[in-house]
Every structure is written in C-alpha cells, then in structure tokens.
Amino acid sequence: MTETPSSKLAASPLSLFERYLSLWVLLCIIAGLALGTLLPDTFQLLAGLEYGSVNFIVAVLIWFMVYPMMVSVDFTSLKRIHERPKGLVITLVVNWLIKPFTMAALGVLFFEFVFADLIDPANASQYIAGMILLGAAPCTAMVFIWSQLTRGDATYTLVQVSLNDVIMIFAFAPIVALLLGVTDISVPWETLLLSVVLYVVLPLVAGTLTRMHLIRNSSPGVQGEAQISRFISRIKPLSVLGLLATVVLLFGFQGQIILDQPLLIALIAIPLLIQSYGIFAIAYAAAYFWRVPFNVAAPCALIGTSNFFELAVAVAIGLFGLNSGAALVTVVGVLVEVPVMLSLVAFANRTSSWFPTTKANTYPGS
C-alpha cells in the first residue's frame, strides 16, 4: 500500500508536551492537590457549575481534548478495511471482547478482595466503575503517536481509529451498562447516553464537518489533507492543555481524599498496570503466531492496549461526579498509561525481528 496524505497526517511529529506527558500530568497532579488544599471554596464553587451531572467547565475542557483528535479521523479509510484483516481482527477482539471484561474482573478482584483491608468498602464500587470505563474506551488519539514510534503503517492506524469510533458510538454505552450492572452499580442511562453524545458523537460530527470544510476551501495548489494537517497542528495544543487543566481540577476536587490516603494512587495503579501489560501480551502474541508483519503487529497490539482516557474521564464525571472515586481512577489511568505505552513501544522495537517484514507497505491479507 502506498503512503497517502492521510498517512502523513497520522504520523505527525511528537510534540514536546506529548513526549513528556507523564511529567506534565505529574506536575498537574501536584498543582491540583496544592490548589485544592489552599482554595477549597473555589473548587467547591467550580464543582457546582453543572447541569444533569455534567460540569460545564470540564465539558469545555473535554471538548478541547477530543475535537482535535476527531478532525484527524478519516472515515473514507474504512473502504480499505479488507486490506488489513488480521490486524483489525486482533485489535477489535481485544478492544471489544476481552479488554472491558478483564478490566472489570481485575477491578472486582483487587478492590473487593486483595485491597479489601486497605480501602474504604464504600468506595470499592467507585474504583471498579472507573476501571470499567477505562477498559470500555479504546484509544482513538494517542494511537497515532504509538504507531509513529514503532514505524507502523499510518494508513492502517487511520482505518483502525475510524472503525473503532464507529463501533464505540453504538457499543460503549451498552458494554459499560452491562458491566456496571454485573458489578451491582446503578446505571444512570440518561447520563451515560448523554455523555456518549456529548463526548463522542458531537465531536465526531464536528470533526467530520471541519474536514469537509477544510478540503472544500483548501488554497489553490494545496491538497485538502495538507490543509487538515496544518489546522490540526495549530489546534493540537488545545488537546494537551485541556487534558492538563482537567487533571488539575480533578485532583483539586480529590485533594483531601488523596492526602488522607497517600497509598491510594499506588493501589489504583497496580491493576491498571497488570491490565495494560497483560492485554499487550495477548495482542502481541496473537500477531506473532498469526505471522502479522511488524508494521501492522506493533500498532495493532498498542492500539488494543491504549485507552481513550479523555472519554473515560468525561463519562466518570458525568455518571458519578467530579469528587468520585471513579473519576480519580480514570485520572490515574492517564498517569499510568503514558510511561507504560512508551515502555511497550521500546519492547516492540527491540523485538521487531520476531515478525515478517514487508516491502513498500504492501501486504495483502496482513
């Protein structure tokens, strides 16, 4: 397969913020804890700015995070699904048939049994809910970065992202509702569906309309995809700034709880780490035994491992509130995911010789 303009778009350079995202998230956690302690009345006022369990400030910040990613989604790439059956099968099975259920199982195992003596039983269901939300939200944005770092096929990544977004619109809410019901957590359907509409459907529609507008009004001599690439480069900082501001707010709201329980973050991180490395092992092994070429195998395993934490954070806030344990788990997911994914990228690059190679990005049936 030859490289397309969309491929170049997906393989945009790694920015300073993205390269050191774990550090910025850590600094924002510290800032949130400090500000939440120093200005509790201010954060209480901000938490009260909501309607129907949707906080206005966080909603705007989530849009800042999601919109730039949605502009990069090219649904025309779906017509090339048949060219990557093996990689797509692996990631779709992992994303929708394995990961949500193993995440829920790990949540129940650790927060109801292993950590039963270390956490408040009243909060256990909240932590389980946060893990479920992370597990049911496959990544649609950072996967471009992981694919680029493993020299993966960018067009395949675009196909995967587009297909995942389509499935997520219809599958995310039912899977979350099913797993929350299995774990005996009340499911507020109206809020769950509202969150999917607000943070998946509407940004996706806005991103698609923006793509159409940019292509239609591209300057003479400038291809539409190049115009889209320039636009995304200009608005990309909004995504990271939105994420960091959300982290500050969340840890400001959660500050007292965290300071009273310093081991809480570590306890939450343990099952998240097990899930991440376990899911990668399943997907990577499947790609190895199925003889998938490396520039498809690495991205498909990394896509299956990564989470759409922006959506998980937004839905956790909408369902359970800014001060909830579920929201805290999704934020810890942000802190854990970046260093984990970078370690998996390094491992994949070191083991590239385990997989078949391809020529000129043409590998029918891969």
Phi, psi and omega in degrees: 000131179280155181286136180253166174304325178297326178296317179296324179297316183292331184264041180293154185298151177284121182280167179301316180298316182292323182295324182246035185299322179301320180294315181295321178297318179298315179297323179290327175298314179298316179297318179298315178299317181294313182293322178297327179283321183280328185233060184297324181294322179296316181290328176294322177295316179296322180294334182278353180276075184214163175215128181060039180068012178250115180282128186297316183294313180295323179301317178296317181295321178297320176298319176303321181289315192275321188303311180302326180292320183292331178296330182281350182281121182250103184289345176293340179290345179298336180291350181257014182304320185295344182279349182227053186296319185292310180298320180293319179299316181299309184291323180291320177296315180296313184295319192248341182247346182240302191303312181301324186280323176291325178295316178297317181297317178296321178299312179297315182301311186280317187272344177254345182233293186300315183259017186302327182270357185250347181232161177291122181304330181294337182264351185302316181296328178293317180294321177297317179298319178297320178294320178299316180297321177294316183292333183268004182241088178293146187292145177232002186234298183295346179300330177298322180291313181296321178297316180298318184290339177256012181056039180283167179285117187290326179294320175301317181298319178296319177299314181298315180298315181298315181293320179298321179296319179298313180295320184298325180303322185260334189258334187301306183298313179298320180294315179298315181298318179299311184289324176295323178292320179297325180269013175063036175255132182298136182252106174279089188305318183300316181291321180297312180293322177299320180295319179297317179296314184293319191252355175237301188295305184296314176299325179293318177296315179297319179295320179295316178296322178296316178303313181298319180294316181295319180293318182293327185249025179294148182293153178304131179083358180248123179293151182302318181295326177294321177297318178297317180300318178296317181298315181295322178299324181287322185264353183304320179302334178299323182297312181291318179297321177298317178298312183295319178295322178296320178298317178302313180297312183299316180284337171293318178291326184266001191309309185296321179298316183291319180293327178285338182228078186297338181274356187299316182299317180295320180296319179294323184292330186300304179294331177294320178294316179299316179299313184298308182290327179292316180295320177299317181299319180297310184292319182292320178294319178299317179295323180294311183287337179270001178057048176279134179303149188300320184287000168249322183298314182296308178299321184294324177288321181289324178296319179292335182274325186284158181239152173275072189293337177298316178293317181300317178299313183297314182291322178300319179294317182294321183280318191239350177102160182295330184267010188280158174294329178297317178296322179297317180299318181294327178289320175299327176302323177296314183296321183283320191297315188298307178297325178297312182295322178295323178293324179288325175300314180297318179297316181299316181295325179287338183249019182300333182290349179287345189245158175296154174255166180229166179244130173055032178057030177245114182208074178304139178084359182282000000 
